[in-house]
Amino acid sequence: MVKEPEFESEELAEQTAETYELTPNQDGDYLPRTANEITLAATAEEEQKAQALLAGLKDFDLDEADLAVLNGEDYSDEPESTFGLPVLAVIGRPNVGKSTLVNRILGRREAVVQDQPGVTRDRVSYLANWAGRQFTLVDTGGWEVDVKGIDRSVAEQAEAAIDAADAVLFVVDATVGATSTDERVVQLLRQSGKPVILAANKVDSDQLEAEAAYLWSLGLGEPHPISALHGRGAGDLLDEVMRVLPETSSVAPELPRDGIHRVALLGRPNVGKSSLLNAIAGDQRVVVNELAGTTRDPVDELVYLDGKPWWFVDTAGIRRRMYKSVGADYYASIRTQSALEKAEVAMVLLDASEELSDQDMRILQQTIEAGRALVIVNNKWDLVDEDRQSQLKREQERGLVQLQWAPRINVTARTGWHTNRIQRALEAALEGWSTRISTGRLNGFLGELVAAHPHPVRGGKQPRILFATQVGTKPPRIVLFTTGFLDPAYRRFIERRLREEFGFVGTPIQLSVRVREKRRR
C-alpha cells in the first residue's frame, strides 16, 4: 500500500496519480492500478476519441446508408439447420425419374437432372415439407445388379440409403413395366423390412394409367400413378407417404441443434474431396473413383471431430468457368456455388503432387468473393518427395502471396494422414471470421497508422481517414469514411497492418471506402 503523498494542490495530486497509475481507495490511500483497470481506462479513452471523430462527421454530407452504418447495423446471419426428422429414401433403377421426383417433392430444382442414366451417384439428403410435416428426403443413384466399378459403388450407396431410412419410395417406369432389375430391387426391399410405397412414374395422361396397373405384379401393393415431370398425382402420392412415414425417426438420431458449423469441400475434379470426407467420417459415405467428376450433387455429412459436431459438404469438382459448362456439369457447378454460400468455412483442396493451376486460383478467388472463411489443404502428400516439397513451397509463395492469412495443412486423404489437424485449422479460421474490433480500438489504431504512414499526395490532394467502424462479422466488414479515394495499394497496406495487429486468421476482410465532402455552410 502506498500512502497518499503530500501535494501542493488537488490538481497536482491527480496528475501524479495518473502518471504513476495510482488510484485512491475509499480510505484515501493510493494503490497501483491492476492490469484490468489500465485496460478499461485505455478502452474508455479510445472510445472517447472515437466519439469525437464521430461527432466531426456531422460537418460532412451523409446519406441514409451512411447513417445505417454508423448506427452499428450488422449484416451477418446464421445458417438454419434441422435434424432428427423421419427419413424417406427414393430408390429405383437408373433413369426412372428419381431425381425429377425429388425436385417435384421439394418444389424446386435441387437435384441434378439430365436425360441420361447414371447422373446421380451419391445418396443426397434434402429437407422436405408436405402438409405441415417436415422430413428428410434422400435421393440415390440407380440400383443395378451384377455391376462393377463406379456403378457398383453407386448401388452400394443406394443400399445404404435403404438401411438408413424409415420408409422407401420405390420408383418404377410405368411405360417400360416391371423389369428383372425391378424384381431384384423388390427382393432387397423385402429383406430390409421397411415400409415401401410404389410410385409408377411417367404416367403423363389418363390413357397411360392402365400401364401402371401391371405393376401390381411386383407384390408391393397398389402402384400410385404419377408424372414427376408434370406433377400429376404427386399430391396423392405424398399423402400416402405421410401415412406410412413415422412421426419420429427410428434411424436418424436426435442431433444437437446449436453450434454446428458448415464446411464446404471445394476443389477441381479428382483432388480427393470425396476421399477426404470418407476419411474424416470413418465410413464410405460418398462414391470414390479415379474417374474425374464422380461427385455431382453436394453431399452433407455430420462428422464428429474430438467430440464436436461439424457439417461437411462434399461438392462437385469445378472444371471450368460456369458459363462454359454444359449439361450435368453446369448444374453441378450451380449446386457447388450454392453449397459454398450456405457454408461458413471453405476447405479448398489442392493436389500437392501437381503444379498450382489457374483453376485452383479461380476456386480460391470464388471463396474470397463469397466471404467465407478459408482453409487451404494440400492433399496427396504421400505422392510428394523432397524435391516436390521445395517446388511446391516456391509455387505457393509466389501464387498465394495474397493469401498468407489462410491456414494451410498437408494431408493424405487416402490413408487419413494428418486429418486430425483439420479441426484446429477450422477453428482458427472461424475465430478470425467472427472477430470484431471495437470502434475505439479501430480508430485509435488507424490514427497511429496514418500518422506514421500517411496516404501519398495525389493531384495535389492527400485523402484523410475521418472515421472507421466495423459494420459486421462473418466476414469482418470495415467501412472507412474518407475525404478522398484511397489507392488500392494503400488499402492493401491497411489490410495487412490490420491483420498484423488483430489477427483475422483464415478470413477475408471486406474493406470499403465512403468518400464524403464537407457540408457547405
Order of alpha helices (4+ residues) and beta strands (2+ residues): alpha-beta-beta-alpha-alpha-beta-alpha-beta-beta-alpha-beta-alpha-beta-alpha-beta-alpha-beta-alpha-beta-beta-alpha-beta-alpha-beta-alpha-beta-alpha-alpha-beta-beta-alpha-beta
